[in-house]
Amino acid sequence: MARSEGEVLRERIKSGLTEARKNGVKLGRPEGTLSANLFLQKHKDIARLLKAGQSIRNAAKITSKGASTVWRVKLALSA
């Protein structure tokens, strides 16, 4: 009984997603919308540490932010 209900639920979800795609709805996580300048302004502390010669790991540790954020700031600085 539970297995058949699960199958019905999966079918309804899949049909709903395909219907949404047909109607032009974008599925998934939204893309980031900050420009490079706004991103650098938001993370001034990281930019300052990277310009001072700190490594990515040290800058992440000092600012208590993720290493991936520090990488993105470094890429924005070099661009």
All heavy atoms as an XYZ file, in Angstrom:
602
protein
N       0.824     -1.195      0.000
C       0.000      0.000      0.000
C       0.876      1.270      0.000
O       0.648      2.178     -0.784
C      -0.906     -0.047      1.235
C      -1.851      1.077      1.345
S      -3.213      0.816      0.228
C      -4.363      1.940      0.863
N       1.853      1.295      0.916
C       2.716      2.466      1.014
C       3.554      2.632     -0.250
O       3.816      3.763     -0.684
C       3.616      2.359      2.235
N       3.977      1.523     -0.831
C       4.792      1.583     -2.034
C       4.002      2.196     -3.188
O       4.519      3.025     -3.942
C       5.256      0.185     -2.414
C       6.272      0.188     -3.538
C       6.787     -1.191     -3.819
N       7.450     -1.709     -2.615
C       7.778     -2.974     -2.434
N       7.508     -3.867     -3.348
N       8.381     -3.353     -1.327
N       2.746      1.822     -3.322
C       1.937      2.373     -4.418
C       1.655      3.858     -4.195
O       1.626      4.639     -5.144
C       0.629      1.596     -4.563
O      -0.176      1.764     -3.415
N       1.475      4.259     -2.934
C       1.276      5.687     -2.659
C       2.534      6.476     -2.986
O       2.465      7.602     -3.494
C       0.898      5.885     -1.195
C      -0.507      5.435     -0.868
C      -0.877      5.670      0.587
O      -0.161      6.441      1.265
O      -1.868      5.081      1.026
N       3.694      5.892     -2.703
C       4.954      6.555     -3.042
C       5.116      6.723     -4.534
O       5.590      7.761     -5.003
N       4.720      5.703     -5.283
C       4.811      5.797     -6.735
C       3.880      6.863     -7.290
O       4.256      7.631     -8.187
C       4.478      4.438     -7.359
C       5.537      3.386     -7.135
C       5.110      2.009     -7.620
O       4.034      1.908     -8.237
O       5.872      1.055     -7.380
N       2.671      6.949     -6.746
C       1.718      7.967     -7.178
C       2.260      9.355     -6.866
O       2.178     10.277     -7.693
C       0.346      7.746     -6.509
C      -0.571      8.925     -6.746
C      -0.288      6.466     -7.009
N       2.845      9.492     -5.683
C       3.405     10.785     -5.289
C       4.550     11.186     -6.219
O       4.626     12.342     -6.665
C       3.890     10.716     -3.840
C       4.411     11.995     -3.226
C       3.320     13.059     -3.203
C       4.920     11.736     -1.833
N       5.436     10.243     -6.540
C       6.550     10.531     -7.451
C       6.045     10.949     -8.823
O       6.555     11.888     -9.427
C       7.453      9.306     -7.577
C       8.597      9.279     -6.587
C       9.585      8.193     -6.929
N       9.006      6.866     -6.814
C       8.896      6.167     -5.687
N       9.326      6.700     -4.565
N       8.360      4.965     -5.678
N       5.024     10.270     -9.312
C       4.458     10.619    -10.618
C       3.873     12.028    -10.608
O       4.060     12.793    -11.563
C       3.369      9.621    -11.003
C       3.882      8.274    -11.415
C       2.753      7.308    -11.723
O       1.640      7.776    -12.047
O       2.985      6.091    -11.639
N       3.185     12.375     -9.537
C       2.589     13.708     -9.451
C       3.663     14.786     -9.384
O       3.529     15.857    -10.005
C       1.672     13.798     -8.228
C       0.419     12.963     -8.383
C      -0.458     13.020     -7.167
N      -0.907     14.393     -6.943
C      -1.402     14.819     -5.779
N      -1.490     13.999     -4.757
N      -1.799     16.050     -5.648
N       4.731     14.524     -8.652
C       5.819     15.502     -8.548
C       6.483     15.689     -9.904
O       6.715     16.820    -10.361
C       6.839     15.076     -7.481
C       6.224     15.212     -6.092
C       8.110     15.903     -7.580
C       7.066     14.639     -4.981
N       6.792     14.587    -10.578
C       7.441     14.673    -11.893
C       6.564     15.391    -12.907
O       7.045     16.203    -13.695
C       7.802     13.279    -12.409
C       9.000     12.671    -11.718
C       9.353     11.341    -12.337
C      10.561     10.744    -11.662
N      10.959      9.473    -12.265
N       5.251     15.085    -12.888
C       4.366     15.754    -13.842
C       4.263     17.246    -13.530
O       4.197     18.074    -14.445
C       2.982     15.110    -13.843
O       2.317     15.352    -12.620
N       4.278     17.603    -12.254
C       4.253     19.013    -11.884
C       5.498     19.746    -12.329
O       5.435     20.887    -12.799
N       6.666     19.098    -12.195
C       7.915     19.721    -12.626
C       7.969     19.888    -14.138
O       8.409     20.927    -14.638
C       9.110     18.889    -12.153
C       9.398     18.911    -10.652
C      10.502     17.937    -10.313
C       9.750     20.301    -10.190
N       7.502     18.885    -14.883
C       7.504     19.024    -16.337
C       6.521     20.094    -16.783
O       6.796     20.842    -17.725
C       7.170     17.688    -17.029
O       5.925     17.200    -16.536
C       8.254     16.662    -16.791
N       5.402     20.198    -16.098
C       4.435     21.255    -16.425
C       5.020     22.636    -16.143
O       4.838     23.574    -16.926
C       3.148     21.044    -15.615
C       1.989     21.871    -16.064
C       1.485     21.490    -17.442
O       1.623     20.311    -17.831
O       0.975     22.378    -18.149
N       5.745     22.761    -15.038
C       6.380     24.038    -14.718
C       7.417     24.401    -15.771
O       7.518     25.557    -16.176
C       7.011     23.968    -13.330
N       8.200     23.419    -16.217
C       9.205     23.686    -17.261
C       8.541     24.139    -18.563
O       9.055     25.019    -19.248
C      10.039     22.436    -17.515
C      11.050     22.168    -16.429
C      11.988     21.030    -16.813
N      12.764     20.622    -15.676
C      12.550     19.516    -14.956
N      11.586     18.686    -15.297
N      13.306     19.226    -13.926
N       7.401     23.512    -18.890
C       6.678     23.906    -20.100
C       6.209     25.361    -20.013
O       6.174     26.077    -21.009
C       5.460     23.016    -20.312
C       5.771     21.652    -20.835
C       4.490     20.860    -21.027
C       4.761     19.432    -21.399
N       3.506     18.651    -21.499
N       5.850     25.795    -18.807
C       5.367     27.161    -18.608
C       6.498     28.168    -18.446
O       6.254     29.350    -18.202
C       4.439     27.225    -17.400
C       3.156     26.472    -17.628
O       2.704     26.332    -18.754
N       2.567     25.969    -16.553
N       7.744     27.700    -18.554
C       8.878     28.618    -18.516
C       9.381     28.952    -17.130
O      10.127     29.916    -16.963
N       9.016     28.193    -16.131
C       9.487     28.446    -14.771
C      10.911     27.926    -14.649
O      11.212     26.810    -15.072
C       8.581     27.737    -13.741
C       9.130     27.902    -12.335
C       7.179     28.275    -13.826
N      11.802     28.739    -14.091
C      13.182     28.317    -13.898
C      13.262     27.596    -12.560
O      12.916     28.140    -11.520
C      14.114     29.521    -13.906
C      15.557     29.125    -13.792
C      16.472     30.313    -13.927
C      17.897     29.844    -13.854
N      18.571     30.291    -12.672
N      13.732     26.379    -12.599
C      13.827     25.569    -11.392
C      15.226     25.643    -10.815
O      16.188     25.936    -11.515
C      13.482     24.108    -11.718
C      12.115     23.866    -12.331
C      11.963     22.410    -12.737
C      11.021     24.265    -11.375
N      15.358     25.397     -9.528
C      16.661     25.336     -8.882
C      16.976     26.594     -8.104
O      16.157     27.503     -7.958
N      18.177     26.620     -7.606
C      18.634     27.727     -6.775
C      18.884     28.956     -7.642
O      19.451     28.858     -8.733
C      19.921     27.302     -6.077
C      20.420     28.290     -5.080
C      21.610     27.723     -4.356
N      22.138     28.737     -3.469
C      22.884     28.476     -2.434
N      23.190     27.239     -2.158
N      23.334     29.442     -1.682
N      18.486     30.140     -7.165
C      18.708     31.347     -7.955
C      20.196     31.695     -8.058
O      20.976     31.414     -7.143
C      17.946     32.435     -7.193
C      17.779     31.918     -5.821
C      17.773     30.421     -5.921
N      20.570     32.319     -9.163
C      21.956     32.721     -9.367
C      22.263     33.958     -8.534
O      21.379     34.731     -8.181
C      22.196     33.035    -10.835
C      22.045     31.847    -11.741
C      22.263     32.202    -13.194
O      22.671     33.346    -13.478
O      22.031     31.331    -14.034
N      23.527     34.143     -8.237
C      23.956     35.325     -7.510
C      23.786     36.568     -8.359
O      23.980     36.540     -9.570
N      23.433     37.673     -7.725
C      23.144     38.878     -8.485
C      24.074     40.042     -8.161
O      23.904     41.117     -8.698
C      21.694     39.325     -8.221
O      21.519     39.531     -6.822
C      20.717     38.282     -8.714
N      25.048     39.844     -7.268
C      25.938     40.941     -6.908
C      26.980     41.162     -7.999
O      27.567     40.211     -8.517
C      26.670     40.638     -5.604
C      25.867     40.739     -4.310
C      26.764     40.374     -3.135
C      25.299     42.115     -4.123
N      27.214     42.416     -8.330
C      28.293     42.731     -9.267
C      29.619     42.622     -8.518
O      29.657     42.501     -7.291
C      28.115     44.138     -9.819
O      28.301     45.088     -8.792
N      30.709     42.667     -9.248
C      32.026     42.516     -8.633
C      32.294     43.636     -7.635
O      32.829     43.398     -6.549
C      33.102     42.487     -9.709
N      31.896     44.871     -7.971
C      32.139     45.996     -7.069
C      31.349     45.854     -5.777
O      31.874     46.086     -4.683
C      31.786     47.324     -7.751
C      32.770     47.673     -8.832
O      33.923     47.251     -8.794
N      32.330     48.432     -9.812
N      30.081     45.491     -5.882
C      29.272     45.311     -4.677
C      29.782     44.144     -3.842
O      29.771     44.204     -2.609
C      27.805     45.093     -5.048
C      27.071     46.284     -5.636
C      25.664     45.894     -6.060
C      27.013     47.410     -4.625
N      30.232     43.085     -4.505
C      30.774     41.937     -3.800
C      32.021     42.329     -3.019
O      32.194     41.933     -1.860
C      31.079     40.818     -4.797
C      31.525     39.543     -4.155
C      30.627     38.757     -3.455
C      32.829     39.124     -4.266
C      31.030     37.578     -2.872
C      33.237     37.941     -3.682
C      32.335     37.171     -2.990
N      32.897     43.126     -3.632
C      34.105     43.568     -2.940
C      33.783     44.518     -1.798
O      34.451     44.497     -0.764
C      35.074     44.220     -3.926
C      35.768     43.259     -4.888
C      36.589     44.032     -5.893
C      36.622     42.275     -4.134
N      32.771     45.363     -1.969
C      32.372     46.253     -0.878
C      31.812     45.472      0.295
O      32.033     45.821      1.448
C      31.338     47.263     -1.363
C      31.904     48.354     -2.227
C      30.824     49.303     -2.718
O      29.646     49.064     -2.515
N      31.245     50.371     -3.377
N      31.098     44.401     -0.001
C      30.516     43.580      1.054
C      31.610     42.865      1.845
O      31.470     42.650      3.047
C      29.557     42.564      0.440
C      28.858     41.694      1.436
C      27.883     40.757      0.766
C      27.192     39.868      1.778
N      26.303     38.910      1.129
N      32.700     42.512      1.185
C      33.773     41.757      1.823
C      35.071     42.571      1.846
O      36.132     42.100      1.435
C      33.983     40.432      1.095
C      32.780     39.552      1.098
N      32.324     38.930      2.226
C      31.925     39.205      0.116
C      31.242     38.229      1.941
N      30.984     38.388      0.661
N      34.986     43.801      2.354
C      36.162     44.682      2.424
C      37.255     44.086      3.290
O      38.440     44.224      2.991
C      35.768     46.039      3.004
C      34.919     46.892      2.131
C      34.599     48.185      2.860
C      33.451     48.891      2.196
N      33.004     50.058      2.968
N      36.859     43.426      4.383
C      37.841     42.869      5.298
C      38.703     41.802      4.630
O      39.922     41.772      4.810
C      37.148     42.305      6.538
C      36.002     41.351      6.207
O      35.599     41.283      5.038
O      35.505     40.686      7.133
N      38.094     40.978      3.826
C      38.849     39.938      3.129
C      39.776     40.568      2.091
O      40.945     40.189      1.975
C      37.900     38.933      2.444
C      37.064     38.195      3.477
C      38.684     37.941      1.608
C      36.006     37.300      2.888
N      39.275     41.558      1.360
C      40.087     42.220      0.332
C      41.305     42.882      0.962
O      42.414     42.794      0.411
C      39.246     43.238     -0.419
N      41.114     43.491      2.113
C      42.227     44.157      2.800
C      43.290     43.148      3.206
O      44.489     43.374      3.018
C      41.693     44.899      4.037
C      42.749     45.630      4.822
C      42.158     46.398      5.997
N      41.114     45.689      6.710
C      41.326     44.762      7.664
N      42.551     44.429      7.991
N      40.318     44.182      8.283
N      42.859     41.994      3.734
C      43.816     40.975      4.158
C      44.557     40.367      2.968
O      45.768     40.115      3.048
C      43.097     39.875      4.942
C      42.587     40.268      6.323
C      41.711     39.165      6.900
C      43.743     40.563      7.257
N      43.847     40.126      1.866
C      44.505     39.560      0.694
C      45.513     40.534      0.096
O      46.588     40.138     -0.348
C      43.470     39.156     -0.355
C      42.603     37.948     -0.015
C      41.545     37.741     -1.082
C      43.448     36.701      0.161
N      45.174     41.828      0.089
C      46.108     42.832     -0.427
C      47.337     42.947      0.467
O      48.421     43.294     -0.003
C      45.418     44.187     -0.544
C      44.437     44.256     -1.692
C      43.760     45.609     -1.742
C      42.720     45.682     -2.840
N      42.005     46.968     -2.839
N      47.169     42.649      1.770
C      48.291     42.706      2.704
C      49.179     41.474      2.609
O      50.210     41.404      3.287
C      47.768     42.853      4.130
N      48.783     40.487      1.794
C      49.628     39.325      1.582
C      49.230     38.094      2.377
O      49.978     37.113      2.403
N      48.090     38.120      3.031
C      47.635     36.948      3.781
C      47.236     35.828      2.815
O      46.791     36.076      1.703
C      46.424     37.301      4.655
C      46.742     38.178      5.830
C      47.504     37.426      6.911
O      47.357     36.232      7.081
N      48.328     38.170      7.642
N      47.384     34.596      3.276
C      46.966     33.460      2.462
C      45.441     33.324      2.525
O      44.775     33.958      3.349
C      47.614     32.169      2.963
O      47.088     31.824      4.230
N      44.914     32.503      1.657
C      43.467     32.320      1.601
C      42.965     31.687      2.892
O      41.969     32.125      3.461
C      43.089     31.474      0.369
C      43.364     32.288     -0.882
C      41.640     31.033      0.421
C      43.187     31.536     -2.160
N      43.667     30.676      3.372
C      43.237     30.011      4.611
C      43.303     30.957      5.807
O      42.407     30.965      6.646
C      44.090     28.789      4.880
C      43.761     27.636      3.989
C      44.525     26.419      4.422
N      44.231     25.300      3.549
C      44.749     24.113      3.702
N      45.607     23.877      4.675
N      44.436     23.139      2.871
N      44.380     31.736      5.908
C      44.499     32.678      7.026
C      43.422     33.748      6.960
O      42.840     34.111      7.985
C      45.882     33.323      7.050
C      46.940     32.389      7.569
O      46.637     31.401      8.227
N      48.182     32.688      7.259
N      43.155     34.262      5.778
C      42.123     35.290      5.639
C      40.756     34.723      6.011
O      39.957     35.397      6.659
C      42.107     35.827      4.214
N      40.493     33.481      5.628
C      39.222     32.857      5.978
C      39.119     32.664      7.486
O      38.057     32.890      8.084
C      39.082     31.523      5.262
N      40.200     32.262      8.109
C      40.194     32.029      9.547
C      40.042     33.328     10.326
O      39.278     33.405     11.290
C      41.486     31.321      9.957
C      41.481     30.763     11.340
C      42.715     29.916     11.561
C      42.609     29.189     12.878
N      43.779     28.334     13.119
N      40.740     34.354      9.901
C      40.696     35.643     10.600
C      39.308     36.264     10.513
O      38.782     36.787     11.488
C      41.762     36.607     10.025
C      43.162     36.111     10.392
C      41.558     38.023     10.530
C      44.277     36.817      9.655
N      38.696     36.190      9.336
C      37.391     36.828      9.136
C      36.214     35.926      9.474
O      35.072     36.371      9.434
C      37.240     37.286      7.676
O      37.370     36.154      6.819
C      38.258     38.348      7.329
N      36.488     34.663      9.803
C      35.439     33.675     10.106
C      34.475     33.494      8.937
O      33.266     33.372      9.126
C      34.669     34.057     11.373
O      35.524     34.125     12.475
N      35.032     33.512      7.748
C      34.253     33.280      6.538
C      34.830     32.079      5.818
O      35.939     31.647      6.106
C      34.255     34.510      5.642
C      33.576     35.696      6.297
C      33.534     36.898      5.414
C      32.854     38.046      6.140
N      32.854     39.263      5.338
N      34.090     31.541      4.885
C      34.510     30.350      4.174
C      35.637     30.615      3.198
O      35.789     31.720      2.662
N      36.422     29.573      2.962
C      37.533     29.689      2.025
C      37.025     29.948      0.606
O      37.684     30.648     -0.169
C      38.390     28.431      2.065
N      35.858     29.422      0.276
C      35.320     29.661     -1.068
C      34.962     31.133     -1.256
O      35.136     31.686     -2.344
C      34.098     28.783     -1.324
O      33.084     29.072     -0.398
N      34.495     31.789     -0.206
C      34.208     33.221     -0.287
C      35.500     34.001     -0.502
O      35.546     34.931     -1.305
C      33.515     33.698      1.002
O      32.340     32.927      1.209
C      33.159     35.170      0.920
N      36.549     33.601      0.207
C      37.844     34.279      0.050
C      38.366     34.076     -1.367
O      38.898     35.002     -1.976
C      38.849     33.763      1.097
C      40.205     34.429      0.919
C      38.332     33.999      2.502
N      38.184     32.878     -1.926
C      38.591     32.633     -3.309
C      37.847     33.540     -4.271
O      38.434     34.101     -5.204
C      38.318     31.175     -3.697
C      39.515     30.292     -3.577
C      39.722     29.335     -2.642
C      40.680     30.297     -4.392
N      40.940     28.745     -2.819
C      41.548     29.309     -3.905
C      41.063     31.038     -5.493
C      42.778     29.062     -4.486
C      42.293     30.775     -6.070
C      43.131     29.797     -5.565
N      36.542     33.695     -4.051
C      35.764     34.547     -4.949
C      36.212     36.007     -4.841
O      36.254     36.731     -5.843
C      34.280     34.426     -4.640
C      33.697     33.117     -5.134
C      32.198     33.143     -5.102
N      31.701     33.439     -3.775
C      31.049     32.583     -2.992
N      30.787     31.381     -3.420
N      30.636     32.940     -1.801
N      36.562     36.446     -3.632
C      37.069     37.819     -3.472
C      38.392     37.960     -4.197
O      38.638     38.961     -4.883
C      37.207     38.172     -1.978
C      37.955     39.485     -1.794
C      35.853     38.234     -1.309
N      39.260     36.958     -4.079
C      40.559     37.010     -4.760
C      40.379     37.078     -6.270
O      41.072     37.848     -6.956
C      41.395     35.785     -4.386
C      42.783     35.816     -4.944
C      43.618     34.670     -4.439
C      45.016     34.781     -5.004
N      45.897     33.741     -4.479
N      39.439     36.293     -6.808
C      39.166     36.336     -8.235
C      38.600     37.704     -8.657
O      38.947     38.210     -9.724
C      38.188     35.230     -8.626
C      38.749     33.815     -8.590
C      37.644     32.808     -8.844
C      39.854     33.660     -9.601
N      37.741     38.278     -7.825
C      37.182     39.589     -8.143
C      38.258     40.676     -8.100
O      38.221     41.622     -8.869
C      36.051     39.922     -7.178
N      39.231     40.525     -7.207
C      40.320     41.498     -7.143
C      41.216     41.412     -8.363
O      41.711     42.424     -8.862
C      41.160     41.264     -5.880
C      40.561     41.724     -4.563
C      41.423     41.255     -3.402
C      40.417     43.227     -4.535
N      41.451     40.204     -8.859
C      42.340     40.040    -10.004
C      41.661     40.403    -11.324
O      42.329     40.620    -12.319
C      42.858     38.603    -10.067
O      41.788     37.716    -10.325
N      40.342     40.465    -11.334
C      39.625     40.783    -12.574
C      39.590     42.254    -12.855
O      39.913     43.111    -12.165
C      38.196     40.267    -12.502
